[in-house]
Amino acid sequence: MAAIRLRCDRAPAAVENTLDAIEAHLMAAGAEAPEAMQWRLVAEEIVTNIARCAWPEGIAAQFHVELAAEARAAGLHVSMTTIDDGMPFDPTAQATPDIDAALDDRAIGGLGMFLVREMTDAQRYDRANGENRFRVERLLQRG
């Protein structure tokens, strides 16, 4: 199993570097370019939200991203866990947005987590010891 643990802070450059490392790691682990790019989109939604929203404005903070890619008979199993000590927030408890509503009638927010749910097979949240832990998984199937 190929796994990495990345430390990220709230700076946009740090977020971009983390996303680059995730994409490169997946490519090295055997993901195809479109799969790695789609996973980067998932990671971008999650990592960017942590960097922007987990702590009050002006607080310098760091968080971790753990990424594992494991070759299995059915394909490449990818899991990503983010760990932060920000405000409690359970992304899995967010309401599904009404994507059929007219644009002017839609509530702000929620679309990013909807996309994460659509592009991953499983999502789990846990709050323990003052930390948010959010894990997403997906099997990149092989023929």
N, CA, C and O atoms as a GROMACS GRO file, in nm:
protein
  572
    1MET      N    1   0.085  -0.118   0.000
    1MET     CA    2   0.000   0.000   0.000
    1MET      C    3   0.089   0.124   0.000
    1MET      O    4   0.182   0.134   0.079
    2ALA      N    5   0.059   0.216  -0.088
    2ALA     CA    6   0.131   0.343  -0.094
    2ALA      C    7   0.051   0.446  -0.016
    2ALA      O    8  -0.066   0.471  -0.047
    3ALA      N    9   0.113   0.506   0.086
    3ALA     CA   10   0.043   0.604   0.168
    3ALA      C   11   0.134   0.724   0.193
    3ALA      O   12   0.256   0.711   0.203
    4ILE      N   13   0.071   0.839   0.204
    4ILE     CA   14   0.143   0.961   0.239
    4ILE      C   15   0.063   1.038   0.344
    4ILE      O   16  -0.058   1.023   0.354
    5ARG      N   17   0.134   1.119   0.421
    5ARG     CA   18   0.072   1.209   0.518
    5ARG      C   19   0.126   1.348   0.488
    5ARG      O   20   0.247   1.371   0.492
    6LEU      N   21   0.038   1.438   0.459
    6LEU     CA   22   0.075   1.575   0.422
    6LEU      C   23   0.029   1.672   0.529
    6LEU      O   24  -0.077   1.656   0.589
    7ARG      N   25   0.110   1.774   0.553
    7ARG     CA   26   0.071   1.882   0.644
    7ARG      C   27   0.038   2.002   0.557
    7ARG      O   28   0.113   2.036   0.465
    8CYS      N   29  -0.072   2.066   0.588
    8CYS     CA   30  -0.118   2.180   0.509
    8CYS      C   31  -0.156   2.292   0.604
    8CYS      O   32  -0.201   2.267   0.715
    9ASP      N   33  -0.138   2.416   0.558
    9ASP     CA   34  -0.189   2.529   0.635
    9ASP      C   35  -0.294   2.601   0.551
    9ASP      O   36  -0.335   2.552   0.446
   10ARG      N   37  -0.336   2.715   0.597
   10ARG     CA   38  -0.450   2.784   0.535
   10ARG      C   39  -0.413   2.866   0.412
   10ARG      O   40  -0.503   2.915   0.343
   11ALA      N   41  -0.287   2.881   0.384
   11ALA     CA   42  -0.243   2.963   0.270
   11ALA      C   43  -0.281   2.897   0.138
   11ALA      O   44  -0.266   2.776   0.124
   12PRO      N   45  -0.331   2.974   0.042
   12PRO     CA   46  -0.368   2.917  -0.088
   12PRO      C   47  -0.254   2.839  -0.153
   12PRO      O   48  -0.279   2.736  -0.215
   13ALA      N   49  -0.131   2.885  -0.140
   13ALA     CA   50  -0.017   2.812  -0.200
   13ALA      C   51   0.001   2.676  -0.133
   13ALA      O   52   0.034   2.578  -0.200
   14ALA      N   53  -0.019   2.669  -0.003
   14ALA     CA   54  -0.007   2.541   0.069
   14ALA      C   55  -0.116   2.444   0.025
   14ALA      O   56  -0.091   2.325   0.008
   15VAL      N   57  -0.236   2.495   0.006
   15VAL     CA   58  -0.347   2.411  -0.041
   15VAL      C   59  -0.313   2.358  -0.180
   15VAL      O   60  -0.332   2.239  -0.207
   16GLU      N   61  -0.265   2.444  -0.268
   16GLU     CA   62  -0.231   2.402  -0.404
   16GLU      C   63  -0.119   2.297  -0.403
   16GLU      O   64  -0.125   2.200  -0.479
   17ASN      N   65  -0.018   2.317  -0.319
   17ASN     CA   66   0.090   2.219  -0.308
   17ASN      C   67   0.038   2.084  -0.258
   17ASN      O   68   0.083   1.979  -0.305
   18THR      N   69  -0.054   2.087  -0.165
   18THR     CA   70  -0.113   1.963  -0.114
   18THR      C   71  -0.189   1.891  -0.224
   18THR      O   72  -0.176   1.770  -0.240
   19LEU      N   73  -0.267   1.965  -0.301
   19LEU     CA   74  -0.344   1.905  -0.411
   19LEU      C   75  -0.250   1.848  -0.518
   19LEU      O   76  -0.277   1.741  -0.573
   20ASP      N   77  -0.142   1.918  -0.547
   20ASP     CA   78  -0.043   1.868  -0.643
   20ASP      C   79   0.017   1.736  -0.593
   20ASP      O   80   0.034   1.642  -0.670
   21ALA      N   81   0.049   1.730  -0.464
   21ALA     CA   82   0.108   1.609  -0.406
   21ALA      C   83   0.010   1.493  -0.411
   21ALA      O   84   0.050   1.379  -0.436
   22ILE      N   85  -0.116   1.519  -0.387
   22ILE     CA   86  -0.219   1.414  -0.393
   22ILE      C   87  -0.228   1.358  -0.534
   22ILE      O   88  -0.227   1.237  -0.554
   23GLU      N   89  -0.237   1.448  -0.632
   23GLU     CA   90  -0.248   1.403  -0.771
   23GLU      C   91  -0.125   1.324  -0.813
   23GLU      O   92  -0.137   1.219  -0.877
   24ALA      N   93  -0.006   1.373  -0.779
   24ALA     CA   94   0.118   1.304  -0.816
   24ALA      C   95   0.126   1.167  -0.749
   24ALA      O   96   0.168   1.069  -0.812
   25HIS      N   97   0.086   1.158  -0.624
   25HIS     CA   98   0.089   1.032  -0.551
   25HIS      C   99  -0.004   0.929  -0.617
   25HIS      O  100   0.033   0.813  -0.633
   26LEU      N  101  -0.120   0.972  -0.654
   26LEU     CA  102  -0.215   0.880  -0.718
   26LEU      C  103  -0.164   0.832  -0.853
   26LEU      O  104  -0.178   0.714  -0.887
   27MET      N  105  -0.105   0.920  -0.930
   27MET     CA  106  -0.048   0.881  -1.059
   27MET      C  107   0.063   0.778  -1.038
   27MET      O  108   0.071   0.679  -1.111
   28ALA      N  109   0.149   0.801  -0.939
   28ALA     CA  110   0.258   0.708  -0.910
   28ALA      C  111   0.206   0.573  -0.860
   28ALA      O  112   0.270   0.470  -0.878
   29ALA      N  113   0.087   0.574  -0.796
   29ALA     CA  114   0.028   0.452  -0.743
   29ALA      C  115  -0.048   0.373  -0.849
   29ALA      O  116  -0.094   0.262  -0.822
   30GLY      N  117  -0.063   0.430  -0.969
   30GLY     CA  118  -0.129   0.357  -1.076
   30GLY      C  119  -0.262   0.412  -1.122
   30GLY      O  120  -0.328   0.351  -1.206
   31ALA      N  121  -0.304   0.526  -1.069
   31ALA     CA  122  -0.428   0.586  -1.117
   31ALA      C  123  -0.405   0.642  -1.257
   31ALA      O  124  -0.296   0.690  -1.289
   32GLU      N  125  -0.508   0.636  -1.339
   32GLU     CA  126  -0.502   0.699  -1.471
   32GLU      C  127  -0.525   0.848  -1.454
   32GLU      O  128  -0.585   0.892  -1.356
   33ALA      N  129  -0.477   0.927  -1.551
   33ALA     CA  130  -0.484   1.074  -1.539
   33ALA      C  131  -0.625   1.125  -1.510
   33ALA      O  132  -0.640   1.210  -1.422
   34PRO      N  133  -0.730   1.079  -1.580
   34PRO     CA  134  -0.864   1.130  -1.548
   34PRO      C  135  -0.908   1.094  -1.406
   34PRO      O  136  -0.979   1.172  -1.341
   35GLU      N  137  -0.868   0.977  -1.357
   35GLU     CA  138  -0.903   0.937  -1.220
   35GLU      C  139  -0.832   1.025  -1.118
   35GLU      O  140  -0.893   1.069  -1.020
   36ALA      N  141  -0.704   1.051  -1.141
   36ALA     CA  142  -0.628   1.136  -1.049
   36ALA      C  143  -0.684   1.278  -1.048
   36ALA      O  144  -0.690   1.342  -0.944
   37MET      N  145  -0.724   1.327  -1.166
   37MET     CA  146  -0.781   1.462  -1.174
   37MET      C  147  -0.917   1.468  -1.103
   37MET      O  148  -0.947   1.568  -1.037
   38GLN      N  149  -0.997   1.365  -1.116
   38GLN     CA  150  -1.126   1.363  -1.047
   38GLN      C  151  -1.106   1.357  -0.895
   38GLN      O  152  -1.176   1.424  -0.820
   39TRP      N  153  -1.009   1.275  -0.852
   39TRP     CA  154  -0.982   1.266  -0.709
   39TRP      C  155  -0.929   1.400  -0.658
   39TRP      O  156  -0.959   1.440  -0.546
   40ARG      N  157  -0.850   1.469  -0.740
   40ARG     CA  158  -0.800   1.601  -0.702
   40ARG      C  159  -0.917   1.696  -0.678
   40ARG      O  160  -0.912   1.777  -0.585
   41LEU      N  161  -1.020   1.687  -0.760
   41LEU     CA  162  -1.139   1.771  -0.742
   41LEU      C  163  -1.206   1.742  -0.608
   41LEU      O  164  -1.247   1.834  -0.537
   42VAL      N  165  -1.216   1.615  -0.573
   42VAL     CA  166  -1.271   1.576  -0.443
   42VAL      C  167  -1.186   1.637  -0.332
   42VAL      O  168  -1.237   1.700  -0.239
   43ALA      N  169  -1.054   1.616  -0.342
   43ALA     CA  170  -0.962   1.668  -0.240
   43ALA      C  171  -0.969   1.820  -0.231
   43ALA      O  172  -0.965   1.877  -0.122
   44GLU      N  173  -0.979   1.886  -0.346
   44GLU     CA  174  -0.985   2.031  -0.348
   44GLU      C  175  -1.105   2.083  -0.270
   44GLU      O  176  -1.094   2.178  -0.193
   45GLU      N  177  -1.219   2.021  -0.290
   45GLU     CA  178  -1.340   2.063  -0.218
   45GLU      C  179  -1.320   2.050  -0.067
   45GLU      O  180  -1.351   2.141   0.009
   46ILE      N  181  -1.268   1.937  -0.025
   46ILE     CA  182  -1.252   1.911   0.118
   46ILE      C  183  -1.143   1.997   0.178
   46ILE      O  184  -1.165   2.064   0.279
   47VAL      N  185  -1.024   1.996   0.118
   47VAL     CA  186  -0.909   2.069   0.171
   47VAL      C  187  -0.934   2.220   0.172
   47VAL      O  188  -0.901   2.287   0.269
   48THR      N  189  -0.990   2.272   0.066
   48THR     CA  190  -1.018   2.415   0.058
   48THR      C  191  -1.119   2.456   0.165
   48THR      O  192  -1.102   2.560   0.229
   49ASN      N  193  -1.222   2.375   0.186
   49ASN     CA  194  -1.320   2.408   0.289
   49ASN      C  195  -1.257   2.410   0.428
   49ASN      O  196  -1.289   2.496   0.509
   50ILE      N  197  -1.168   2.314   0.456
   50ILE     CA  198  -1.100   2.316   0.585
   50ILE      C  199  -1.016   2.442   0.598
   50ILE      O  200  -1.024   2.512   0.699
   51ALA      N  201  -0.935   2.470   0.498
   51ALA     CA  202  -0.847   2.587   0.504
   51ALA      C  203  -0.926   2.717   0.522
   51ALA      O  204  -0.882   2.806   0.596
   52ARG      N  205  -1.039   2.729   0.458
   52ARG     CA  206  -1.116   2.854   0.464
   52ARG      C  207  -1.209   2.863   0.586
   52ARG      O  208  -1.231   2.973   0.637
   53CYS      N  209  -1.263   2.750   0.631
   53CYS     CA  210  -1.376   2.757   0.724
   53CYS      C  211  -1.357   2.691   0.860
   53CYS      O  212  -1.439   2.714   0.949
   54ALA      N  213  -1.254   2.611   0.880
   54ALA     CA  214  -1.244   2.534   1.004
   54ALA      C  215  -1.213   2.620   1.126
   54ALA      O  216  -1.248   2.583   1.238
   55TRP      N  217  -1.149   2.734   1.106
   55TRP     CA  218  -1.110   2.821   1.215
   55TRP      C  219  -1.159   2.963   1.187
   55TRP      O  220  -1.183   2.997   1.071
   56PRO      N  221  -1.173   3.044   1.290
   56PRO     CA  222  -1.210   3.185   1.266
   56PRO      C  223  -1.104   3.255   1.180
   56PRO      O  224  -0.987   3.218   1.181
   57GLU      N  225  -1.147   3.355   1.109
   57GLU     CA  226  -1.058   3.434   1.023
   57GLU      C  227  -0.941   3.486   1.106
   57GLU      O  228  -0.958   3.532   1.219
   58GLY      N  229  -0.822   3.480   1.049
   58GLY     CA  230  -0.703   3.533   1.114
   58GLY      C  231  -0.628   3.434   1.201
   58GLY      O  232  -0.518   3.464   1.246
   59ILE      N  233  -0.686   3.318   1.226
   59ILE     CA  234  -0.618   3.216   1.307
   59ILE      C  235  -0.525   3.136   1.216
   59ILE      O  236  -0.568   3.081   1.114
   60ALA      N  237  -0.398   3.129   1.252
   60ALA     CA  238  -0.303   3.046   1.178
   60ALA      C  239  -0.320   2.903   1.228
   60ALA      O  240  -0.318   2.877   1.348
   61ALA      N  241  -0.337   2.811   1.136
   61ALA     CA  242  -0.360   2.673   1.176
   61ALA      C  243  -0.307   2.579   1.069
   61ALA      O  244  -0.289   2.616   0.953
   62GLN      N  245  -0.284   2.456   1.112
   62GLN     CA  246  -0.241   2.352   1.020
   62GLN      C  247  -0.333   2.231   1.037
   62GLN      O  248  -0.398   2.214   1.140
   63PHE      N  249  -0.338   2.149   0.933
   63PHE     CA  250  -0.414   2.026   0.937
   63PHE      C  251  -0.340   1.922   0.854
   63PHE      O  252  -0.244   1.953   0.785
   64HIS      N  253  -0.387   1.799   0.863
   64HIS     CA  254  -0.321   1.689   0.792
   64HIS      C  255  -0.415   1.623   0.693
   64HIS      O  256  -0.537   1.620   0.710
   65VAL      N  257  -0.353   1.570   0.588
   65VAL     CA  258  -0.424   1.490   0.489
   65VAL      C  259  -0.347   1.360   0.475
   65VAL      O  260  -0.228   1.359   0.443
   66GLU      N  261  -0.417   1.250   0.499
   66GLU     CA  262  -0.358   1.118   0.481
   66GLU      C  263  -0.421   1.056   0.358
   66GLU      O  264  -0.543   1.052   0.345
   67LEU      N  265  -0.338   1.007   0.267
   67LEU     CA  266  -0.386   0.949   0.142
   67LEU      C  267  -0.323   0.812   0.125
   67LEU      O  268  -0.202   0.797   0.136
   68ALA      N  269  -0.406   0.713   0.097
   68ALA     CA  270  -0.356   0.578   0.074
   68ALA      C  271  -0.415   0.524  -0.055
   68ALA      O  272  -0.532   0.548  -0.086
   69ALA      N  273  -0.333   0.452  -0.129
   69ALA     CA  274  -0.377   0.387  -0.252
   69ALA      C  275  -0.329   0.243  -0.246
   69ALA      O  276  -0.209   0.216  -0.233
   70GLU      N  277  -0.423   0.150  -0.256
   70GLU     CA  278  -0.392   0.009  -0.243
   70GLU      C  279  -0.444  -0.068  -0.364
   70GLU      O  280  -0.562  -0.061  -0.398
   71ALA      N  281  -0.354  -0.140  -0.429
   71ALA     CA  282  -0.394  -0.223  -0.543
   71ALA      C  283  -0.472  -0.343  -0.491
   71ALA      O  284  -0.426  -0.414  -0.401
   72ARG      N  285  -0.588  -0.364  -0.548
   72ARG     CA  286  -0.673  -0.480  -0.515
   72ARG      C  287  -0.710  -0.549  -0.645
   72ARG      O  288  -0.687  -0.496  -0.754
   73ALA      N  289  -0.766  -0.668  -0.634
   73ALA     CA  290  -0.803  -0.743  -0.754
   73ALA      C  291  -0.900  -0.665  -0.842
   73ALA      O  292  -0.891  -0.672  -0.964
   74ALA      N  293  -0.992  -0.590  -0.781
   74ALA     CA  294  -1.094  -0.517  -0.856
   74ALA      C  295  -1.046  -0.380  -0.902
   74ALA      O  296  -1.112  -0.316  -0.985
   75GLY      N  297  -0.933  -0.332  -0.850
   75GLY     CA  298  -0.885  -0.201  -0.891
   75GLY      C  299  -0.800  -0.136  -0.785
   75GLY      O  300  -0.748  -0.203  -0.695
   76LEU      N  301  -0.786  -0.007  -0.794
   76LEU     CA  302  -0.705   0.072  -0.701
   76LEU      C  303  -0.799   0.135  -0.598
   76LEU      O  304  -0.882   0.219  -0.632
   77HIS      N  305  -0.784   0.094  -0.471
   77HIS     CA  306  -0.866   0.149  -0.364
   77HIS      C  307  -0.795   0.272  -0.307
   77HIS      O  308  -0.682   0.264  -0.260
   78VAL      N  309  -0.864   0.385  -0.311
   78VAL     CA  310  -0.808   0.511  -0.263
   78VAL      C  311  -0.888   0.558  -0.142
   78VAL      O  312  -1.011   0.558  -0.144
   79SER      N  313  -0.816   0.598  -0.037
   79SER     CA  314  -0.882   0.658   0.078
   79SER      C  315  -0.807   0.783   0.118
   79SER      O  316  -0.684   0.789   0.111
   80MET      N  317  -0.881   0.882   0.160
   80MET     CA  318  -0.822   1.008   0.206
   80MET      C  319  -0.890   1.048   0.335
   80MET      O  320  -1.013   1.050   0.344
   81THR      N  321  -0.809   1.081   0.435
   81THR     CA  322  -0.859   1.127   0.564
   81THR      C  323  -0.800   1.263   0.593
   81THR      O  324  -0.679   1.282   0.585
   82THR      N  325  -0.885   1.358   0.627
   82THR     CA  326  -0.838   1.489   0.672
   82THR      C  327  -0.856   1.496   0.822
   82THR      O  328  -0.954   1.445   0.877
   83ILE      N  329  -0.760   1.560   0.888
   83ILE     CA  330  -0.761   1.571   1.034
   83ILE      C  331  -0.732   1.716   1.069
   83ILE      O  332  -0.628   1.770   1.034
   84ASP      N  333  -0.826   1.778   1.138
   84ASP     CA  334  -0.807   1.918   1.178
   84ASP      C  335  -0.864   1.940   1.317
   84ASP      O  336  -0.952   1.867   1.361
   85ASP      N  337  -0.813   2.043   1.386
   85ASP     CA  338  -0.863   2.076   1.520
   85ASP      C  339  -0.950   2.201   1.517
   85ASP      O  340  -0.960   2.274   1.615
   86GLY      N  341  -1.013   2.223   1.403
   86GLY     CA  342  -1.102   2.338   1.389
   86GLY      C  343  -1.237   2.315   1.455
   86GLY      O  344  -1.256   2.220   1.532
   87MET      N  345  -1.329   2.403   1.424
   87MET     CA  346  -1.463   2.392   1.480
   87MET      C  347  -1.528   2.261   1.437
   87MET      O  348  -1.504   2.215   1.325
   88PRO      N  349  -1.608   2.200   1.524
   88PRO     CA  350  -1.675   2.075   1.484
   88PRO      C  351  -1.760   2.098   1.360
   88PRO      O  352  -1.837   2.194   1.352
   89PHE      N  353  -1.745   2.008   1.263
   89PHE     CA  354  -1.825   2.017   1.140
   89PHE      C  355  -1.833   1.879   1.077
   89PHE      O  356  -1.732   1.819   1.043
   90ASP      N  357  -1.956   1.830   1.063
   90ASP     CA  358  -1.980   1.699   1.003
   90ASP      C  359  -2.031   1.716   0.861
   90ASP      O  360  -2.149   1.746   0.841
   91PRO      N  361  -1.946   1.699   0.761
   91PRO     CA  362  -1.990   1.717   0.623
   91PRO      C  363  -2.097   1.616   0.582
   91PRO      O  364  -2.176   1.644   0.492
   92THR      N  365  -2.100   1.501   0.646
   92THR     CA  366  -2.198   1.400   0.609
   92THR      C  367  -2.339   1.435   0.657
   92THR      O  368  -2.437   1.376   0.611
   93ALA      N  369  -2.348   1.530   0.748
   93ALA     CA  370  -2.480   1.569   0.801
   93ALA      C  371  -2.544   1.682   0.721
   93ALA      O  372  -2.656   1.724   0.752
   94GLN      N  373  -2.475   1.731   0.620
   94GLN     CA  374  -2.527   1.841   0.541
   94GLN      C  375  -2.639   1.792   0.448
   94GLN      O  376  -2.631   1.684   0.390
   95ALA      N  377  -2.741   1.873   0.438
   95ALA     CA  378  -2.855   1.838   0.353
   95ALA      C  379  -2.812   1.833   0.206
   95ALA      O  380  -2.724   1.908   0.163
   96THR      N  381  -2.875   1.744   0.133
   96THR     CA  382  -2.850   1.735  -0.010
   96THR      C  383  -2.919   1.853  -0.078
   96THR      O  384  -3.038   1.876  -0.057
   97PRO      N  385  -2.845   1.929  -0.160
   97PRO     CA  386  -2.907   2.045  -0.225
   97PRO      C  387  -3.010   2.001  -0.329
   97PRO      O  388  -3.000   1.893  -0.388
   98ASP      N  389  -3.108   2.086  -0.349
   98ASP     CA  390  -3.209   2.060  -0.452
   98ASP      C  391  -3.153   2.103  -0.587
   98ASP      O  392  -3.165   2.219  -0.626
   99ILE      N  393  -3.091   2.009  -0.656
   99ILE     CA  394  -3.027   2.042  -0.784
   99ILE      C  395  -3.128   2.060  -0.896
   99ILE      O  396  -3.091   2.102  -1.006
  100ASP      N  397  -3.254   2.028  -0.870
  100ASP     CA  398  -3.357   2.046  -0.971
  100ASP      C  399  -3.425   2.182  -0.961
  100ASP      O  400  -3.500   2.221  -1.051
  101ALA      N  401  -3.398   2.255  -0.852
  101ALA     CA  402  -3.459   2.387  -0.834
  101ALA      C  403  -3.395   2.487  -0.931
  101ALA      O  404  -3.281   2.471  -0.974
  102ALA      N  405  -3.471   2.591  -0.962
  102ALA     CA  406  -3.417   2.698  -1.044
  102ALA      C  407  -3.300   2.764  -0.971
  102ALA      O  408  -3.299   2.767  -0.848
  103LEU      N  409  -3.204   2.815  -1.044
  103LEU     CA  410  -3.085   2.875  -0.983
  103LEU      C  411  -3.119   2.981  -0.880
  103LEU      O  412  -3.056   2.987  -0.774
  104ASP      N  413  -3.216   3.064  -0.909
  104ASP     CA  414  -3.254   3.171  -0.816
  104ASP      C  415  -3.320   3.118  -0.690
  104ASP      O  416  -3.325   3.188  -0.589
  105ASP      N  417  -3.370   2.994  -0.694
  105ASP     CA  418  -3.440   2.937  -0.579
  105ASP      C  419  -3.350   2.848  -0.494
  105ASP      O  420  -3.394   2.800  -0.389
  106ARG      N  421  -3.227   2.823  -0.535
  106ARG     CA  422  -3.138   2.733  -0.461
  106ARG      C  423  -3.073   2.804  -0.343
  106ARG      O  424  -3.040   2.923  -0.350
  107ALA      N  425  -3.056   2.729  -0.236
  107ALA     CA  426  -2.984   2.780  -0.120
  107ALA      C  427  -2.835   2.785  -0.154
  107ALA      O  428  -2.786   2.707  -0.235
  108ILE      N  429  -2.764   2.877  -0.091
  108ILE     CA  430  -2.620   2.889  -0.111
  108ILE      C  431  -2.552   2.778  -0.033
  108ILE      O  432  -2.588   2.749   0.081
  109GLY      N  433  -2.453   2.716  -0.096
  109GLY     CA  434  -2.374   2.613  -0.028
  109GLY      C  435  -2.430   2.473  -0.048
  109GLY      O  436  -2.544   2.455  -0.092
  110GLY      N  437  -2.346   2.375  -0.014
  110GLY     CA  438  -2.388   2.237  -0.018
  110GLY      C  439  -2.357   2.162  -0.146
  110GLY      O  440  -2.357   2.039  -0.148
  111LEU      N  441  -2.331   2.235  -0.254
  111LEU     CA  442  -2.308   2.167  -0.381
  111LEU      C  443  -2.175   2.092  -0.381
  111LEU      O  444  -2.164   1.985  -0.441
  112GLY      N  445  -2.074   2.148  -0.315
  112GLY     CA  446  -1.943   2.082  -0.309
  112GLY      C  447  -1.951   1.947  -0.241
  112GLY      O  448  -1.895   1.849  -0.291
  113MET      N  449  -2.018   1.940  -0.128
  113MET     CA  450  -2.031   1.812  -0.058
  113MET      C  451  -2.115   1.715  -0.139
  113MET      O  452  -2.091   1.594  -0.136
  114PHE      N  453  -2.214   1.766  -0.211
  114PHE     CA  454  -2.291   1.681  -0.301
  114PHE      C  455  -2.200   1.616  -0.404
  114PHE      O  456  -2.211   1.496  -0.430
  115LEU      N  457  -2.109   1.694  -0.463
  115LEU     CA  458  -2.015   1.639  -0.561
  115LEU      C  459  -1.921   1.537  -0.497
  115LEU      O  460  -1.890   1.436  -0.558
  116VAL      N  461  -1.876   1.564  -0.375
  116VAL     CA  462  -1.791   1.468  -0.304
  116VAL      C  463  -1.865   1.336  -0.286
  116VAL      O  464  -1.809   1.229  -0.309
  117ARG      N  465  -1.990   1.343  -0.246
  117ARG     CA  466  -2.070   1.220  -0.228
  117ARG      C  467  -2.086   1.144  -0.360
  117ARG      O  468  -2.079   1.021  -0.364
  118GLU      N  469  -2.107   1.219  -0.468
  118GLU     CA  470  -2.126   1.156  -0.598
  118GLU      C  471  -1.998   1.092  -0.653
  118GLU      O  472  -2.004   0.994  -0.727
  119MET      N  473  -1.882   1.147  -0.616
  119MET     CA  474  -1.756   1.100  -0.673
  119MET      C  475  -1.678   1.006  -0.582
  119MET      O  476  -1.566   0.966  -0.615
  120THR      N  477  -1.736   0.970  -0.466
  120THR     CA  478  -1.672   0.874  -0.377
  120THR      C  479  -1.772   0.764  -0.342
  120THR      O  480  -1.893   0.781  -0.355
  121ASP      N  481  -1.718   0.652  -0.296
  121ASP     CA  482  -1.803   0.539  -0.259
  121ASP      C  483  -1.849   0.545  -0.114
  121ASP      O  484  -1.956   0.494  -0.080
  122ALA      N  485  -1.770   0.607  -0.028
  122ALA     CA  486  -1.803   0.611   0.115
  122ALA      C  487  -1.748   0.740   0.175
  122ALA      O  488  -1.644   0.791   0.132
  123GLN      N  489  -1.819   0.791   0.275
  123GLN     CA  490  -1.778   0.910   0.348
  123GLN      C  491  -1.808   0.885   0.496
  123GLN      O  492  -1.917   0.840   0.532
  124ARG      N  493  -1.711   0.916   0.581
  124ARG     CA  494  -1.730   0.898   0.726
  124ARG      C  495  -1.671   1.017   0.800
  124ARG      O  496  -1.565   1.069   0.765
  125TYR      N  497  -1.743   1.060   0.903
  125TYR     CA  498  -1.697   1.170   0.988
  125TYR      C  499  -1.691   1.122   1.131
  125TYR      O  500  -1.775   1.044   1.176
  126ASP      N  501  -1.590   1.172   1.203
  126ASP     CA  502  -1.578   1.143   1.346
  126ASP      C  503  -1.517   1.265   1.413
  126ASP      O  504  -1.429   1.331   1.357
  127ARG      N  505  -1.562   1.294   1.531
  127ARG     CA  506  -1.503   1.401   1.612
  127ARG      C  507  -1.455   1.337   1.741
  127ARG      O  508  -1.535   1.285   1.818
  128ALA      N  509  -1.325   1.339   1.764
  128ALA     CA  510  -1.267   1.280   1.884
  128ALA      C  511  -1.146   1.360   1.926
  128ALA      O  512  -1.068   1.406   1.843
  129ASN      N  513  -1.129   1.376   2.058
  129ASN     CA  514  -1.012   1.446   2.113
  129ASN      C  515  -0.992   1.584   2.050
  129ASN      O  516  -0.879   1.626   2.025
  130GLY      N  517  -1.102   1.654   2.025
  130GLY     CA  518  -1.095   1.788   1.972
  130GLY      C  519  -1.059   1.798   1.824
  130GLY      O  520  -1.024   1.905   1.775
  131GLU      N  521  -1.068   1.684   1.753
  131GLU     CA  522  -1.033   1.684   1.611
  131GLU      C  523  -1.148   1.634   1.524
  131GLU      O  524  -1.221   1.542   1.560
  132ASN      N  525  -1.160   1.698   1.408
  132ASN     CA  526  -1.249   1.648   1.303
  132ASN      C  527  -1.168   1.549   1.220
  132ASN      O  528  -1.054   1.576   1.184
  133ARG      N  529  -1.229   1.435   1.191
  133ARG     CA  530  -1.168   1.338   1.101
  133ARG      C  531  -1.273   1.305   0.995
  133ARG      O  532  -1.381   1.254   1.026
  134PHE      N  533  -1.239   1.334   0.872
  134PHE     CA  534  -1.331   1.308   0.762
  134PHE      C  535  -1.259   1.218   0.662
  134PHE      O  536  -1.152   1.252   0.613
  135ARG      N  537  -1.320   1.104   0.634
  135ARG     CA  538  -1.259   1.004   0.544
  135ARG      C  539  -1.351   0.979   0.425
  135ARG      O  540  -1.472   0.961   0.440
  136VAL      N  541  -1.291   0.978   0.307
  136VAL     CA  542  -1.362   0.942   0.185
  136VAL      C  543  -1.285   0.829   0.118
  136VAL      O  544  -1.162   0.822   0.127
  137GLU      N  545  -1.359   0.742   0.050
  137GLU     CA  546  -1.299   0.627  -0.017
  137GLU      C  547  -1.361   0.608  -0.153
  137GLU      O  548  -1.476   0.645  -0.177
  138ARG      N  549  -1.281   0.546  -0.242
  138ARG     CA  550  -1.333   0.511  -0.372
  138ARG      C  551  -1.248   0.399  -0.431
  138ARG      O  552  -1.125   0.398  -0.417
  139LEU      N  553  -1.314   0.306  -0.496
  139LEU     CA  554  -1.245   0.202  -0.570
  139LEU      C  555  -1.241   0.244  -0.716
  139LEU      O  556  -1.344   0.259  -0.781
  140LEU      N  557  -1.120   0.262  -0.768
  140LEU     CA  558  -1.102   0.292  -0.909
  140LEU      C  559  -1.095   0.158  -0.979
  140LEU      O  560  -0.991   0.093  -0.983
  141GLN      N  561  -1.208   0.117  -1.034
  141GLN     CA  562  -1.221  -0.019  -1.088
  141GLN      C  563  -1.137  -0.041  -1.214
  141GLN      O  564  -1.116   0.049  -1.295
  142ARG      N  565  -1.092  -0.162  -1.225
  142ARG     CA  566  -1.015  -0.206  -1.341
  142ARG      C  567  -1.092  -0.319  -1.410
  142ARG      O  568  -1.158  -0.400  -1.343
  143GLY      N  569  -1.083  -0.325  -1.543
  143GLY     CA  570  -1.152  -0.424  -1.625
  143GLY      C  571  -1.123  -0.562  -1.581
  143GLY      O  572  -1.174  -0.658  -1.640
   0.00000   0.00000   0.00000
